[in-house]
Amino acid sequence: MKNAIRVLHVLGGVGLGGAESRIMDLYRQMNRDEIQFDFLVHSDERVRKPQFYDEEILSLGGHIYVLPKFKVYNYFFYRRAVRKFFAKHREFRVVHGHMTSTAGIYLPIAKKAGAPITVAHARNAGVVKGPKGAATRFFRRGLCEKADFCFACSTLAGQDVFGRDVVNAGRVKIIHNAIDVRRFTYDEKFRETAREQLGISGKLVLGHVGRFEYQKNHPYLIDVFAAVCEKRPDAVLLLLGEGEDRIAMEERCKQMGIGDKVRFMGNCKDTERYYQAMDLFLLPSFFEGLPGVLVEAQAAGLKCFVSDTVTREAKATDLVTYLSIEQPAQKWAEEILARADYERRDTSHELTAAGFNVYTQAGGYSLFYRKGDSSGL
């Protein structure tokens, strides 16, 4: 491990998010005698509080470094902090930037400090509304010229971050978010045990996994569930995740009279248990890059109902139905109930064939990190 190639992943944090989970799936598959991951995260706290993946990263031999959060007005302070970091840390062969909002700042500095390979990796296909989103768009301008390699989890994400012309010119490598397929593969006995433990045996169980924030469109999701309950009073909704909008959503459920049917499970390490317990998966997001949770749900053999703003590249099986979030929630409820009766199956071969298995993708990343050859990805 002493002589291992060190790869620095730059992120907002290492909490339980989509990009973070996909990177950790990959990290677990690396030969860490050859390739070791480190993480550069952002925080305003004087003493940063540990996040979801801290303990595992440290146990695998990785380091976690911290930069101040970028807030536009602290542009020069942020640049100085980045310069200071890369002047001190010259051990990284690859600087892999998943935080594209400021990649145009930190990647050129890393390159100038001697990093052989820099990567800008588009992980989402939209930004939040308002000044924050506008600032993100501004600082992403010309990003493709500021990195050695441009990666994206989907064509939509690539177009959103780097621009349609750059993608059409073949300058962006599309690498689908891969998962640990074996972890999520459908298992009937596991399902029965999970449902019994959760006290939901005999119920129609809908589920969602995602942060409580604007992008995930929880108000609409809850409206859809309320409409389902009108026809199926035995329905239950499992919501996995945390976020700033959670309390507001809990209050919304109480006001709508479905508080006793919606279970807020928080962040869970054993998400595969909940996928097994679900009957149907919902993802009415305003935008996504290529949602790993949708891949996980398909791996668990779940019927999935997804907003039509989500890339079709995420559809690895015939289990995914795309619906418009512009139509009334009642329409989603009708579609869901019409398709609620189906037979769960093992989809692992389909996911692997579609390129969503991290075991096969890890080899391509290993080659890239060692030799700068992205042909295996």
Order of alpha helices (4+ residues) and beta strands (2+ residues): beta-alpha-beta-alpha-beta-alpha-beta-alpha-beta-alpha-beta-alpha-alpha-beta-alpha-alpha-beta-alpha-beta-alpha-beta-alpha-beta-alpha-beta-beta-alpha-alpha-alpha
